[in-house]
């Protein structure tokens, strides 16, 4: 018998799935994450190490571009290399590049999924206090969860550049070239073989992922159920999975509405059942898993979770005397690596231990050391 309620629910359309390096998008993502050290727990150490190598002026410029002027770095097209993308920025009219940056004000939900009214773009250009107040409120919406800080000095300078499009363009192109030539080019070449291995291994099994709904495809590729977080997203007709050398266990979704595509960036690894064995990818994935366990607070969270079938975040905070931002950061990493399962109960987030993932990590370590 057909369930009458199910019969009126339209099926979720499937997406075409493919895997690609997406060099410009990949590099821009790594540079962006370098600007948010408070969110880097569990990611590649290269991000923090490189940030520490920046001169004082380079560090300020990087925060200015990647935090206050993020939308200058619109990588919606698939550029063959990061230098090609920089050349594209240089070819744009200064006002067009400035208007691109204003999307951070007029489309806040696109960047951080924050429920907030859009700003008046012209007023933001004309009125510095209005602009600073808006950006401070935007950052405050995320501060409690991810400890994302607001630096007024960055935004004062950003406002000056927004009102001088030629200077904005010169600044953005010059800084990105410095970052590529002095830091990122060598790192990209070093990791390129590993990234290519990941793309080739997933592409060889691409048939597994065709005909699936978007969230099913993400679950099949990444082993993560993100229906509670991304259920209302419009994924378009094509989904491109992009392996990253720096993103660790995390997933990030980028939508390109004009092209009807979505990109999901994930930590480079081999798919389940891959025939080819890669020492570099196996080592990278093991490091991600072991890193999640190499912290006293995260181990304490796992210990707390052994005492009940499910515990909510507020109770974990109280038991371990942790702040909300620290608890959220640690749980985010444990969930991303699969040691902990997250579930929403009404408005609360609750967590349970995943013993199978712990067993799988031990087995993976034994396989890597060829003890099995």
C-alpha positions as CSV (number, residue, x, y, z in Angstrom):
1,X,0.0,0.0,0.0
2,X,1.3,3.5,-0.9
3,X,1.8,5.9,2.0
4,X,-0.4,8.9,1.0
5,X,1.8,11.3,2.9
6,X,5.0,10.0,1.1
7,X,3.2,10.1,-2.2
8,X,2.8,13.9,-2.2
9,X,6.5,14.6,-1.3
10,X,8.5,15.3,-4.5
11,X,11.6,13.3,-4.9
12,X,14.9,15.0,-4.3
13,X,16.6,15.4,-7.7
14,X,19.9,13.7,-8.2
15,X,23.2,15.6,-9.1
16,X,26.0,14.8,-11.4
17,X,29.1,14.0,-9.3
18,X,32.7,14.5,-10.3
19,X,36.1,15.0,-8.7
20,X,38.6,17.7,-9.6
21,X,41.7,19.5,-8.4
22,X,40.2,23.0,-8.9
23,X,43.6,24.6,-8.3
24,X,42.5,28.2,-7.9
25,X,39.6,27.4,-5.7
26,X,41.7,25.0,-3.7
27,X,44.5,27.5,-3.1
28,X,42.1,30.3,-2.3
29,X,40.4,28.1,0.3
30,X,43.7,27.3,2.0
31,X,44.6,31.0,2.1
32,X,41.2,31.8,3.6
33,X,41.6,29.2,6.3
34,X,45.0,30.6,7.2
35,X,43.3,33.8,8.2
36,X,41.1,32.1,10.8
37,X,43.5,30.4,13.3
38,X,40.6,30.0,15.8
39,X,39.0,27.6,13.4
40,X,42.1,25.6,12.4
41,X,42.1,22.8,15.1
42,X,42.7,19.5,13.3
43,X,43.7,21.1,10.0
44,X,47.2,20.9,8.4
45,X,50.0,22.4,10.5
46,X,51.2,24.2,7.4
47,X,48.4,26.8,7.9
48,X,49.6,27.8,11.3
49,X,53.3,27.5,10.5
50,X,52.9,29.6,7.4
51,X,50.9,32.3,9.2
52,X,53.7,32.4,11.8
53,X,56.2,33.1,9.0
54,X,54.4,36.1,7.7
55,X,55.9,39.5,8.3
56,X,53.9,41.9,10.4
57,X,52.7,43.8,7.3
58,X,52.0,40.5,5.4
59,X,50.0,39.2,8.3
60,X,47.9,42.4,8.5
61,X,47.4,42.4,4.7
62,X,46.3,38.7,4.8
63,X,43.8,39.3,7.5
64,X,42.6,42.4,5.6
65,X,42.0,40.6,2.4
66,X,40.7,37.2,3.7
67,X,38.6,38.5,6.6
68,X,37.5,42.0,5.8
69,X,37.5,41.9,2.0
70,X,36.8,38.2,1.5
71,X,34.5,38.6,-1.5
72,X,37.3,40.1,-3.6
73,X,38.4,36.5,-3.9
74,X,35.5,35.2,-6.0
75,X,36.7,31.9,-7.5
76,X,33.5,30.8,-9.0
77,X,35.1,29.9,-12.3
78,X,37.5,26.9,-12.7
79,X,40.8,28.5,-13.3
80,X,43.6,26.1,-14.4
81,X,46.1,27.6,-11.8
82,X,46.2,30.1,-9.0
83,X,48.4,32.5,-11.1
84,X,45.9,32.4,-13.9
85,X,43.2,33.4,-11.4
86,X,45.4,36.3,-10.1
87,X,45.8,37.5,-13.7
88,X,42.0,37.4,-14.1
89,X,41.6,39.7,-11.0
90,X,44.2,42.0,-12.5
91,X,42.1,42.2,-15.7
92,X,38.9,43.3,-14.0
93,X,37.8,46.9,-13.8
94,X,38.5,48.3,-10.3
95,X,34.8,49.1,-9.7
96,X,33.8,45.6,-10.7
97,X,36.3,44.2,-8.2
98,X,35.0,46.6,-5.5
99,X,31.4,45.6,-6.1
100,X,32.4,42.0,-5.8
101,X,33.8,42.7,-2.3
102,X,30.5,44.4,-1.3
103,X,28.7,41.0,-1.5
104,X,30.0,40.4,2.0
105,X,27.6,43.2,3.1
106,X,24.7,42.5,0.7
107,X,24.7,38.7,0.8
108,X,25.8,37.8,4.4
109,X,24.1,34.4,4.4
110,X,26.1,33.3,1.5
111,X,29.3,33.4,3.5
112,X,28.5,32.4,7.0
113,X,24.9,31.1,6.9
114,X,24.0,33.9,9.3
115,X,20.4,35.1,9.7
116,X,20.9,38.8,9.3
117,X,19.5,41.6,7.2
118,X,21.5,42.7,4.2
119,X,23.3,46.0,4.5
120,X,22.7,49.1,2.3
121,X,25.8,48.9,0.1
122,X,25.9,52.6,-0.8
123,X,25.3,53.7,2.8
124,X,28.1,51.4,3.9
125,X,30.5,53.1,1.4
126,X,29.4,56.6,2.6
127,X,29.1,56.0,6.3
128,X,32.1,54.5,8.2
129,X,30.2,54.1,11.6
130,X,27.4,52.3,9.8
131,X,29.8,50.0,8.0
132,X,31.7,49.2,11.2
133,X,28.6,48.6,13.2
134,X,27.2,46.2,10.6
135,X,30.4,44.2,10.3
136,X,30.7,44.0,14.1
137,X,27.2,42.6,14.4
138,X,27.9,40.1,11.6
139,X,31.0,38.8,13.4
140,X,29.1,38.8,16.8
141,X,26.6,36.2,15.4
142,X,29.5,33.7,15.0
143,X,31.7,34.7,17.9
144,X,30.0,32.5,20.5
145,X,30.1,29.4,18.4
146,X,33.6,29.7,16.7
147,X,35.4,32.4,18.6
148,X,35.6,34.5,15.4
149,X,36.9,37.9,16.4
150,X,36.2,41.3,15.1
151,X,39.2,43.6,14.5
152,X,38.0,47.2,13.9
153,X,41.4,48.3,12.5
154,X,41.0,45.8,9.7
155,X,37.6,47.1,8.7
156,X,38.6,50.8,8.9
157,X,41.3,50.0,6.3
158,X,38.9,47.9,4.3
159,X,36.4,50.8,4.2
160,X,39.2,53.1,2.8
161,X,40.0,50.6,0.1
162,X,36.3,50.0,-0.8
163,X,36.1,53.8,-1.5
164,X,39.3,53.7,-3.6
165,X,38.7,50.8,-6.1
166,X,42.0,51.3,-7.9
167,X,43.9,51.0,-4.7
168,X,41.8,48.0,-3.7
169,X,42.7,46.2,-6.9
170,X,46.4,46.9,-6.6
171,X,46.4,45.7,-3.0
172,X,44.5,42.5,-3.7
173,X,46.6,41.5,-6.7
174,X,49.9,42.4,-5.1
175,X,49.1,40.5,-1.9
176,X,47.9,37.3,-3.6
177,X,51.1,37.3,-5.8
178,X,53.3,37.6,-2.7
179,X,51.4,34.8,-1.0
180,X,51.7,32.6,-4.1
181,X,55.4,33.3,-4.9
182,X,56.7,33.2,-1.3
183,X,54.6,30.6,0.4
184,X,51.9,28.7,-1.6
185,X,53.6,27.7,-4.9
186,X,56.1,25.3,-3.3
187,X,53.4,23.9,-1.1
188,X,51.0,23.3,-4.0
189,X,53.7,21.5,-6.0
190,X,54.7,19.4,-3.0
191,X,51.1,18.2,-2.4
192,X,50.1,18.0,-6.1
193,X,50.9,14.2,-6.5
194,X,48.9,13.3,-3.4
195,X,45.9,15.4,-4.6
196,X,46.0,13.9,-8.0
197,X,46.0,10.4,-6.5
198,X,42.9,11.3,-4.5
199,X,41.1,12.7,-7.6
200,X,42.1,9.7,-9.7
201,X,41.0,7.1,-7.1
202,X,37.6,8.7,-6.6
203,X,37.1,9.2,-10.3
204,X,37.8,5.5,-10.9
205,X,34.8,4.8,-8.6
206,X,32.7,7.7,-9.8
207,X,29.9,5.4,-10.9
208,X,29.1,4.7,-7.2
209,X,28.0,8.3,-6.7
210,X,25.9,9.0,-9.8
211,X,22.1,9.1,-9.5
212,X,22.2,10.1,-5.8
213,X,20.6,13.0,-4.2
214,X,23.1,15.7,-3.0
215,X,23.2,14.8,0.7
216,X,23.4,11.1,-0.2
217,X,26.4,11.8,-2.5
218,X,28.1,13.7,0.4
219,X,27.5,10.8,2.7
220,X,28.8,8.3,0.2
221,X,32.0,10.3,-0.5
222,X,32.8,11.7,2.9
223,X,31.0,9.4,5.3
224,X,29.2,12.3,6.9
225,X,25.5,12.8,7.4
226,X,25.0,16.6,7.0
227,X,21.3,16.6,6.5
228,X,20.7,18.6,9.6
229,X,23.1,21.4,8.5
230,X,22.7,21.4,4.7
231,X,19.2,20.1,4.1
232,X,17.9,23.5,2.8
233,X,20.8,24.2,0.4
234,X,20.3,24.4,-3.3
235,X,23.1,22.2,-4.6
236,X,22.5,22.8,-8.3
237,X,22.8,20.2,-11.0
238,X,26.4,19.3,-10.5
239,X,28.5,18.6,-7.4
240,X,32.3,18.8,-7.6
241,X,34.3,17.2,-4.8
242,X,37.7,18.9,-4.3
243,X,40.4,17.2,-2.2
244,X,42.4,19.6,0.0
245,X,45.9,19.1,1.5
246,X,45.1,21.3,4.4
247,X,41.5,20.9,5.5
248,X,41.9,17.8,7.6
249,X,38.6,16.1,8.5
250,X,36.3,18.9,7.6
251,X,33.9,19.6,4.8
252,X,33.0,23.0,3.3
253,X,30.2,23.8,0.8
254,X,30.5,26.5,-1.8
255,X,27.6,27.3,-4.1
256,X,27.9,28.8,-7.6
257,X,24.3,29.7,-8.4
258,X,25.1,31.1,-11.8
259,X,26.7,27.9,-13.0
260,X,24.2,25.6,-11.1
261,X,27.1,23.8,-9.4
262,X,28.3,23.3,-5.8
263,X,31.8,22.5,-4.7
264,X,32.5,20.3,-1.6
265,X,36.1,20.6,-0.4
266,X,37.3,17.8,1.8
267,X,40.6,16.5,3.3
268,X,42.4,14.5,0.6
269,X,42.1,10.7,1.1
270,X,41.4,7.5,-0.7
271,X,37.8,6.2,-1.1
272,X,36.6,3.1,0.6
273,X,37.5,0.1,-1.5
274,X,40.1,1.8,-3.6
275,X,42.4,-0.6,-5.3
276,X,45.4,1.6,-5.3
277,X,47.3,2.0,-2.0
278,X,48.9,5.4,-1.4
279,X,51.4,5.8,1.4
280,X,51.0,9.6,1.3
281,X,47.2,9.6,1.5
282,X,47.1,6.8,4.1
283,X,49.6,8.8,6.3
284,X,47.6,12.0,5.8
285,X,44.4,10.4,6.9
286,X,46.0,8.7,9.9
287,X,47.5,12.0,11.0
288,X,44.0,13.6,10.9
289,X,42.6,10.9,13.0
290,X,45.4,10.8,15.5
291,X,45.5,14.5,15.8
292,X,41.9,14.5,17.0
293,X,42.9,12.2,19.9
294,X,46.0,14.1,20.8
295,X,44.4,16.6,23.2
296,X,43.5,16.2,26.8
297,X,40.1,18.0,26.5
298,X,39.0,15.9,23.5
299,X,40.0,12.7,25.3
300,X,38.0,13.9,28.3
301,X,35.0,14.5,26.1
302,X,35.3,10.9,24.7
303,X,35.5,9.6,28.3
304,X,32.4,11.6,29.3
305,X,30.5,10.2,26.4
306,X,31.2,6.6,27.6
307,X,28.9,7.3,30.6
308,X,25.7,7.7,28.7
309,X,24.1,6.8,25.3
310,X,23.9,10.5,24.5
311,X,24.9,13.8,26.1
312,X,24.1,17.3,25.1
313,X,26.8,20.0,24.5
314,X,25.7,22.1,27.6
315,X,26.2,19.1,29.9
316,X,29.6,18.4,28.4
317,X,30.6,22.1,29.1
318,X,29.5,21.8,32.7
319,X,31.1,18.5,33.4
320,X,34.5,19.6,32.0
321,X,34.3,23.3,32.9
322,X,34.9,24.3,29.3
323,X,33.8,27.5,27.5
324,X,31.1,27.3,24.8
325,X,33.6,28.1,22.1
326,X,36.1,25.6,23.3
327,X,33.5,22.9,23.6
328,X,32.2,23.6,20.1
329,X,35.6,23.6,18.6
330,X,36.6,20.2,20.2
331,X,33.2,18.6,19.4
332,X,33.4,19.9,15.8
333,X,36.8,18.1,15.3
334,X,35.6,14.9,17.0
335,X,32.4,14.8,14.8
336,X,34.4,15.6,11.7
337,X,36.8,12.7,12.3
338,X,33.9,10.4,13.1
339,X,34.7,9.6,16.7
340,X,31.5,11.3,17.8
341,X,28.0,11.3,16.3
342,X,26.1,14.6,16.4
343,X,22.3,14.8,16.6
344,X,19.9,17.7,17.0
345,X,17.3,17.3,19.8
346,X,14.9,20.2,19.5
347,X,17.3,23.3,19.6
348,X,20.1,21.4,21.4
349,X,23.0,19.5,19.9
350,X,23.6,16.2,21.5
351,X,26.5,13.7,21.0
352,X,27.2,10.0,21.3
353,X,30.4,8.0,21.0
354,X,31.1,6.0,17.8
355,X,33.1,3.0,19.0
356,X,33.3,1.6,15.4
357,X,35.4,4.6,14.3
358,X,37.9,4.0,17.2
359,X,38.2,0.4,16.1
360,X,38.6,1.4,12.5
361,X,41.4,3.8,13.4
362,X,43.3,1.1,15.2
363,X,42.9,-1.2,12.2
364,X,44.1,1.6,9.9
365,X,47.2,2.1,12.0
366,X,48.0,-1.6,11.9
367,X,47.5,-1.7,8.1
368,X,49.7,1.3,7.7
369,X,52.5,-0.3,9.8
370,X,51.8,-3.5,7.9
371,X,51.1,-5.4,11.1
372,X,48.0,-7.0,9.6
